[in-house]
């Protein structure tokens, strides 16, 4: 029940007070994102943790001038691979083999299947697939932030190409997918803070098939 209580507490804060979140909490939030499941375990994204105020100020105008961009403690940018490559796929399979200390024939066959499939696909299709994986980690970071008592504001309203240029993502083979400011709500400036959370009733959301 504690997690559900925290999820009921959270909302997308529209104003933050600039108070700093402890590095210990940020590390646990990032660890939750790192532990998120992804397709074939490839983790096709990176997370940029923006503490630099000047960079936040650069991002704000290309994110609809949302105040939480500059008033947050840490701004997370989830950046997905711009495409799948053989090198990227091999890195994760080799890492798995190194950590586990052995090679498995089935696992190596699966590697080859991916190598025969993903790199040949259209780059935009691959990016969209990678971005979906980033969103899984993004969602897990939101839940972890709530568990830590930290406000998180999911943001899709921004110019990805502009953010990419600010952060130099094209040179890294990455494209920004979604933003997540982390901080603490400024209750006296947030129109949403006292409004009742609204979600579909369970019967309109879930269909059970016995």
N, C-alpha and C positions, 0 to 999 in steps of 0.2 A: 504493500500500500504506500510506502514512503515515496517510491518513484512516481506513482500516480498522483500523489499529493503535490509533488514538485512540478509535474507536468500541468496540473491544474493551476498552480501558482504562476507559471510562466506565461508570457504573452510577448508579442513583438513590440518591444519598447520603442516609442516614438521620440523620446527625449532621454538623454543620458547626462549624468552630472559630472563626468570627467574623473571620478574617483578611480584609482588604479586597482585592478584585480591582481591579487598576489600571483607571482610566477608559479607557485606550487599548484594553484588552481588551474592556471593556463596549461601547465604541463599535463595535468590529469585530463583536461578537456581534449588536448591534442592526442593524448594516448588513446582515449576512447575513439577518436576519429581514425587513428592508426590501426586499431583493432577491428574496424568495420569490415564486414565481408565484401568482397568484390568478385566480379566474374572471372573465373579461372585463377583467382588469387593474384591478379596482375597489378592491382593498385595503380591504375593508369592516371595518376594525378599527383600534384604536389600542393602543399599548403604553405602560403606565405603569411607570416605573422608580422603585421605592420604596427610598429610602436612609434616610428618616426613621425612626428607631427607635420613636418613639411610635406611628406608624401601623402598623408591623409588629406592635407589641404589641397593637394593637386588632384586627388581622386574625387573630392566632394563635388566640384562643378560638373563632373561627368557622371555623377550618381544622383541627379535630380536635386542637388544641393541639400541632401538630407543631413540634418544636424548630427545624427548619430555617427556619421562617418568621422567627424572631427572630435566629437565629444566622448567617443568610446575610449576605453582603456587600450584595447588591442583590436585591430581590424584583421580578420582572417580572410584571405583570398584563396578560394579553392580553384586551382588551375589544372585543367585536364590536358592530357597528351593531345597534341594536334593530330596525331595519327598513331597507328601501331606499326612498329618496325621490328625486324628480326632481332636487332640488338636489344631493344626494350623487352621483348618477350624472353629472349635467352637470359637476360640478366636475372629476371625473377625465377626462372627455372633453375639456373645455376645457383642462385642464392638458396633456394629450397634444398637443393642437393647438398650444399655446403653445410647448412644448419642441421639437416637431418643426418648427415654423415653417410648417406648411401644413395645409389641410383636404383630406380625402379623401372622395369621395362614398360609397364603400363603408363607411367608418368612420362617417360621419354616419347612414347608413341603419341601421347596427348600433346606434348610440346610440338611434335612434328605436325600434328593436325592443325594446331593454331598457326604455325609458321606457313602452312600451305593455304591458310584462309585469310587471316587478318591483313597482312601487309599488302595483299593484292586488291583489297577493297578501296573504294573511294575515300579520300582523306576526310571529307566532311561526315560521311557515315561513321568512320572510325572515331572522329572527335565526339559525335553525338553519343556514341556508345560509351566512350570514356567519361564524358560528362555525367552520364547516368550513374556511373560508379562513384564519381566524386560526390554526387548528391546523397548517396548512401552514407558516406562518411560525414557529410555536412549535417544530415539529420541526426546522426549519432552524437555529433558535437553539440547540437542544440539540446538534446536530452541530458548529456553530461553537464552542460552549463547549468541547466535547471537544477540538477542534483547538487551542484556546488553553490546554488543560490546566486548565480551570475545571470544577468539579463543578456539575451542574444536576440538580434534583430535580423532575420533572413532578408536579404536584399537581392532581387533580380533586376530592379530598376536602375540600370547603369549602362554605360556604353562600353561593352567588352573590348572593342578595338582600342579605345582610348586608354583603358586600364592596362591593357597588354603593353602599350607603348610606354606608359609611365614606369612599369615594372620590368621592362625589357624581356617580356615573355617570349616573343617570337624567336629570339636568339636561343632560347632554351627549349624550343619545340613545344611550347605550352600556350594554352589559350584560357583566359579567365572564364569561369562558369558561373560562380555565385559568390556573394560577399556575406560575411558574418561579423558584424561589430559585436564585441563583448564588453560589458561594463555594468553600470548600475543605473537603474531608472531614476529620472528626475521627476518626481511625482507631481510637483506643482506646475510643470510645463508640458505634461503629457496628457493629451485629451483621451487617450485610450485606457489609462491606468485603472480607472474605477468602473469601467464598463464590464458587464457580465460576459464571460467567455461563451461564444456561440459555436456549437458543433452540431452536425446532423445527429438525430437520435440513432441509437444503435440499429434499430430495425430498418432504417433507411440506408444504412451504410453496409451492413453485414447480411449476407445470405448464407444460411447454413444448409448444406446439402448432405443429408444422411445417407 
